[in-house]
Amino acid sequence: MEKKFAVVILNWNGVALLRQFLPSVIKYSSEANIYIIDNASTDESIAVIQKEFPSVKLIKNMDNGGYAKGYNQGLKNINEPYLVLLNSDIEVTEHWLAPIGRIFEVEPQTAVVQPKILDYKKKDFFEYAGAAGGFLDKYGFPYCRGRVFDTIERDSGQYNDEIEIFWASGACLFIRNEVFKKFGGFDEAFFAHQEEIDLCWRVQNGGYVIKYCGFSTVYHVGGATLSYSNPKKTYLNFRNSLLMMYKNLPRKKSFSIIFQRLCLDGVAGIWYILCMQPKHCWAIIRSHFGFYRRIPQFRSKRLFNSNEQYYRTNSIVWKYFVRKERFFH
């Protein structure tokens, strides 16, 4: 019987993660073909995949182009209707594919779905990267049900539901193959971080729906490839957030919103200085110059028909830091 799912893991020098987490993917994904896209690893990854996991299909990229380019290159010749882009540091659970498969079967306008993402190290808590589905505020700051900034909720079943969300985490992203290719996949200029939010934004502007399904669960280590405390991650997140907004905001509102966002980033830089983290402050400064340098490159990518209702709260920064609202509601 032809399989509808392709579970696709992007790997770069992650042999230890493959040995730890690939067995659960193989065990609980009988209705899927499993692929590893290798981003020109220099460790033993390829030999280990071929010897220890012969049922897995191996795709070799010629260079390490990051998350965005790596997936774009590797997915070109994968034809299953439903793609599951899965981080190599995720443990899946029994029957994790079926609930999302049912959504795709009965909801043709639903193009992207995210499962419940819990913390592999603290399995009764949500995981930072995605939790129970993502949203943006007016100024492009992402937050999740189950995680607002550094406040992470315990999972007590409060998000065992299905709802529309704004973005699905790239740690475990279900997407229709035809939609991924229709919208050109990920923006490779991002290299890594927030490219999934950019893709979800473009997909919604194209008339499709993004959903969260709390009846499918995975466990994510988080920060296994680039630690949350790494200034490079700060740089990529701030730079790519600005690029994403420049591309996708309604044109008549983009200048004022981005200007206000730049001011908020300045406040964030001061906060890092007060917290004795000057490297992160410098990362924010560099991210702004990185954004300015790329504006000519991104000008042709700007959309003309952007949805003005992309946010559900004006400022998550104000709610969290001033009004002390720590949890999603």
C-alpha positions as CSV (number, residue, x, y, z in Angstrom):
1,M,0.0,0.0,0.0
2,E,1.3,3.4,-1.0
3,K,2.3,5.5,2.1
4,K,1.0,9.1,2.4
5,F,3.5,10.4,4.9
6,A,7.2,11.1,4.4
7,V,8.9,11.7,7.8
8,V,12.0,13.7,6.9
9,I,14.9,14.4,9.3
10,L,17.6,16.9,8.4
11,N,21.0,15.8,9.8
12,W,24.3,17.5,10.2
13,N,26.9,15.7,12.3
14,G,24.2,14.3,14.5
15,V,25.1,10.7,14.7
16,A,24.5,10.5,18.5
17,L,21.0,12.0,18.1
18,L,20.2,9.6,15.2
19,R,21.2,6.6,17.3
20,Q,19.1,7.9,20.3
21,F,15.9,9.1,18.6
22,L,15.6,7.4,15.2
23,P,14.5,4.1,16.7
24,S,11.3,5.6,18.1
25,V,10.6,7.2,14.7
26,I,11.0,3.8,13.0
27,K,8.9,2.0,15.6
28,Y,5.9,4.3,15.6
29,S,5.8,5.4,11.9
30,S,4.7,2.3,10.0
31,E,2.4,4.4,7.8
32,A,5.3,6.6,6.6
33,N,8.4,6.4,4.6
34,I,11.4,7.7,6.6
35,Y,14.1,9.9,5.0
36,I,17.3,11.4,6.3
37,I,18.6,14.4,4.4
38,D,22.3,14.7,5.3
39,N,23.7,18.2,5.1
40,A,27.3,17.2,4.2
41,S,28.1,15.7,7.6
42,T,31.7,15.1,8.4
43,D,31.1,12.6,11.3
44,E,30.0,8.9,10.9
45,S,26.3,9.8,10.2
46,I,26.1,8.3,6.7
47,A,27.9,5.1,7.6
48,V,25.7,4.6,10.7
49,I,22.5,5.3,8.8
50,Q,23.4,2.7,6.1
51,K,24.6,0.1,8.5
52,E,22.2,0.5,11.5
53,F,19.1,1.8,9.9
54,P,18.9,0.2,6.4
55,S,15.1,0.8,6.1
56,V,15.7,4.6,6.1
57,K,16.1,6.4,2.8
58,L,19.2,8.6,2.6
59,I,19.4,11.8,0.6
60,K,22.9,13.5,0.5
61,N,23.2,17.2,0.1
62,M,26.5,18.5,-1.2
63,D,26.9,21.3,1.4
64,N,25.5,22.5,4.7
65,G,23.1,25.2,3.6
66,G,21.3,25.3,7.0
67,Y,17.8,24.3,7.8
68,A,16.1,26.2,5.0
69,K,18.3,25.2,2.1
70,G,18.9,21.7,3.4
71,Y,15.2,20.9,3.4
72,N,14.5,22.7,0.1
73,Q,17.2,20.6,-1.7
74,G,16.3,17.3,0.0
75,L,12.6,17.5,-0.5
76,K,12.7,18.1,-4.3
77,N,12.4,14.4,-5.1
78,I,10.1,13.3,-2.2
79,N,6.6,12.8,-3.5
80,E,4.4,11.6,-0.6
81,P,1.4,13.8,-0.1
82,Y,2.1,14.7,3.5
83,L,5.6,15.8,4.7
84,V,6.7,15.7,8.3
85,L,9.8,17.8,8.9
86,L,11.2,16.4,12.1
87,N,14.2,17.6,14.1
88,S,16.7,14.9,14.9
89,D,16.4,15.4,18.6
90,I,12.7,14.4,18.8
91,E,11.2,11.3,20.4
92,V,7.8,10.4,18.8
93,T,5.0,8.5,20.4
94,E,2.6,5.7,19.4
95,H,-0.1,6.8,16.9
96,W,1.4,10.3,16.5
97,L,0.7,10.4,12.7
98,A,-2.9,9.2,12.6
99,P,-4.7,12.3,14.2
100,I,-3.0,14.7,11.9
101,G,-3.6,12.4,8.9
102,R,-7.3,12.6,9.6
103,I,-7.2,16.4,9.7
104,F,-5.5,16.5,6.2
105,E,-8.1,14.0,4.9
106,V,-11.2,15.9,5.9
107,E,-9.9,19.6,5.8
108,P,-8.5,20.4,2.4
109,Q,-7.8,24.0,3.3
110,T,-5.6,23.0,6.3
111,A,-2.1,23.0,4.9
112,V,0.1,22.9,8.0
113,V,-0.3,21.2,11.4
114,Q,1.8,21.1,14.5
115,P,1.4,18.4,17.3
116,K,1.8,18.9,21.0
117,I,5.5,19.4,21.7
118,L,6.7,18.5,25.2
119,D,10.1,18.7,26.8
120,Y,12.1,15.5,26.5
121,K,13.9,16.2,29.8
122,K,10.8,17.3,31.7
123,K,8.1,15.3,30.0
124,D,5.2,16.9,31.9
125,F,6.2,20.4,30.6
126,F,5.8,22.0,27.2
127,E,8.9,22.6,25.2
128,Y,10.1,26.1,24.3
129,A,10.1,25.6,20.5
130,G,6.4,25.4,19.6
131,A,4.7,24.1,22.7
132,A,1.0,24.0,21.8
133,G,1.0,26.2,18.8
134,G,2.5,29.6,17.9
135,F,1.2,33.2,17.4
136,L,2.7,36.6,16.7
137,D,2.0,39.9,18.3
138,K,1.7,43.1,16.2
139,Y,5.5,43.7,16.3
140,G,6.5,40.2,15.2
141,F,7.4,38.7,18.6
142,P,6.5,35.0,18.6
143,Y,4.9,33.3,21.6
144,C,3.0,30.0,22.1
145,R,0.2,28.4,24.0
146,G,2.2,26.8,26.8
147,R,5.2,29.1,26.5
148,V,5.4,32.9,26.6
149,F,9.1,34.1,26.6
150,D,10.8,32.0,29.2
151,T,7.7,31.0,31.2
152,I,6.8,27.4,30.3
153,E,3.6,25.7,31.4
154,R,3.1,22.2,32.8
155,D,1.0,20.0,30.6
156,S,-2.2,19.2,32.5
157,G,-4.3,18.6,29.4
158,Q,-5.3,22.2,29.0
159,Y,-4.3,22.2,25.3
160,N,-5.7,18.8,24.4
161,D,-7.7,20.3,21.5
162,E,-7.5,21.3,17.8
163,I,-7.4,25.0,17.0
164,E,-6.2,27.4,14.3
165,I,-2.8,28.9,15.1
166,F,-0.5,31.4,13.3
167,W,2.7,29.3,13.0
168,A,3.8,25.8,13.5
169,S,7.2,24.9,14.9
170,G,9.9,23.7,12.6
171,A,10.9,21.2,15.2
172,C,7.9,19.0,14.0
173,L,6.1,20.5,11.0
174,F,3.4,18.7,9.1
175,I,2.7,20.2,5.7
176,R,1.1,19.2,2.5
177,N,3.8,18.5,-0.1
178,E,2.0,20.4,-2.8
179,V,1.6,23.5,-0.6
180,F,5.3,23.4,0.4
181,K,6.3,23.4,-3.2
182,K,3.6,25.8,-4.4
183,F,5.1,28.5,-2.0
184,G,8.7,27.7,-2.9
185,G,9.5,26.1,0.4
186,F,11.6,27.9,3.0
187,D,13.4,31.2,2.3
188,E,17.0,30.1,2.1
189,A,18.3,33.6,3.0
190,F,17.2,32.9,6.6
191,F,19.7,30.0,6.9
192,A,18.1,29.0,10.2
193,H,15.5,30.2,12.7
194,Q,12.0,31.6,12.0
195,E,11.9,30.4,8.4
196,E,8.9,28.2,9.4
197,I,7.0,31.3,10.7
198,D,7.8,33.0,7.4
199,L,6.5,30.0,5.5
200,C,3.3,29.8,7.6
201,W,2.7,33.5,7.1
202,R,3.0,33.1,3.3
203,V,0.8,30.0,3.3
204,Q,-2.0,31.9,5.3
205,N,-1.8,34.9,2.9
206,G,-2.4,32.3,0.2
207,G,-5.7,31.3,1.8
208,Y,-4.7,28.2,3.7
209,V,-5.2,27.3,7.4
210,I,-2.5,26.4,10.0
211,K,-3.6,24.2,12.9
212,Y,-2.5,22.7,16.2
213,C,-3.5,19.1,17.1
214,G,-3.1,18.3,20.8
215,F,-3.9,14.6,20.2
216,S,-0.5,13.9,18.7
217,T,2.5,14.2,21.0
218,V,6.2,14.4,20.5
219,Y,9.1,15.1,22.9
220,H,11.8,17.6,22.0
221,V,15.2,18.0,23.5
222,G,15.6,21.6,22.3
223,G,18.8,23.5,21.7
224,A,20.6,20.3,20.7
225,T,22.0,21.9,17.6
226,L,22.3,25.6,18.8
227,S,21.8,26.4,22.5
228,Y,19.1,29.0,23.4
229,S,21.9,30.9,25.3
230,N,24.1,31.2,22.2
231,P,24.4,34.8,20.9
232,K,24.4,33.4,17.3
233,K,20.8,32.2,17.9
234,T,19.9,35.7,19.2
235,Y,21.4,37.2,16.1
236,L,19.5,34.9,13.7
237,N,16.2,35.2,15.6
238,F,16.2,39.0,15.7
239,R,17.5,39.5,12.1
240,N,15.2,36.9,10.6
241,S,12.2,38.3,12.5
242,L,12.8,41.7,10.9
243,L,13.2,40.2,7.4
244,M,10.0,38.2,7.9
245,M,8.1,41.3,8.8
246,Y,9.5,43.2,5.9
247,K,8.3,40.5,3.5
248,N,4.9,39.8,4.9
249,L,3.4,42.9,6.7
250,P,0.7,44.9,4.9
251,R,2.7,47.4,2.9
252,K,0.8,50.5,4.1
253,K,1.6,49.6,7.8
254,S,5.0,48.0,7.5
255,F,7.2,51.1,8.0
256,S,5.6,52.2,11.2
257,I,5.4,48.7,12.7
258,I,9.0,47.9,11.8
259,F,10.2,51.2,13.2
260,Q,8.4,50.5,16.5
261,R,9.9,47.0,16.5
262,L,13.4,48.4,16.1
263,C,12.8,50.6,19.1
264,L,11.7,47.5,21.1
265,D,14.8,45.7,20.1
266,G,16.8,48.6,21.5
267,V,15.1,48.1,24.8
268,A,15.9,44.4,24.6
269,G,19.5,45.2,24.1
270,I,19.6,47.5,27.2
271,W,18.0,44.7,29.1
272,Y,20.7,42.3,28.1
273,I,23.3,44.8,29.2
274,L,21.6,45.1,32.6
275,C,21.6,41.3,32.8
276,M,25.4,41.3,32.2
277,Q,25.0,39.6,28.8
278,P,26.8,42.1,26.5
279,K,27.3,39.4,23.7
280,H,23.5,39.2,23.3
281,C,23.2,43.0,23.1
282,W,25.9,43.0,20.4
283,A,24.0,40.2,18.6
284,I,20.9,42.4,18.4
285,I,23.0,45.3,17.0
286,R,24.5,43.1,14.4
287,S,21.1,41.7,13.5
288,H,19.9,45.2,12.7
289,F,22.8,45.8,10.3
290,G,22.2,42.3,8.8
291,F,18.6,43.3,8.2
292,Y,19.5,46.6,6.5
293,R,22.0,44.9,4.3
294,R,19.4,42.5,3.0
295,I,16.6,44.9,2.3
296,P,17.5,45.2,-1.4
297,Q,17.5,41.4,-1.7
298,F,14.1,41.1,0.0
299,R,12.4,44.0,-1.8
300,S,11.2,41.7,-4.6
301,K,9.8,39.2,-2.1
302,R,7.3,41.6,-0.5
303,L,3.7,40.6,-0.8
304,F,1.0,42.8,-2.2
305,N,-2.0,41.0,-0.6
306,S,-1.1,40.6,3.1
307,N,-3.6,39.7,5.8
308,E,-3.9,42.6,8.2
309,Q,-5.2,40.2,11.0
310,Y,-2.0,38.4,11.5
311,Y,-1.9,39.1,15.3
312,R,-4.2,38.5,18.2
313,T,-2.5,40.8,20.8
314,N,-0.9,44.1,20.3
315,S,2.2,43.6,22.4
316,I,3.2,40.4,24.2
317,V,6.2,42.3,25.5
318,W,3.9,44.8,27.3
319,K,1.6,42.0,28.7
320,Y,4.5,39.9,29.9
321,F,7.0,42.4,31.3
322,V,4.7,45.2,32.4
323,R,1.3,43.7,33.1
324,K,3.0,40.5,34.4
325,E,0.7,38.2,32.4
326,R,3.0,35.1,32.3
327,F,0.6,32.6,30.7
328,F,-1.3,32.3,27.5
329,H,-5.0,32.9,27.8
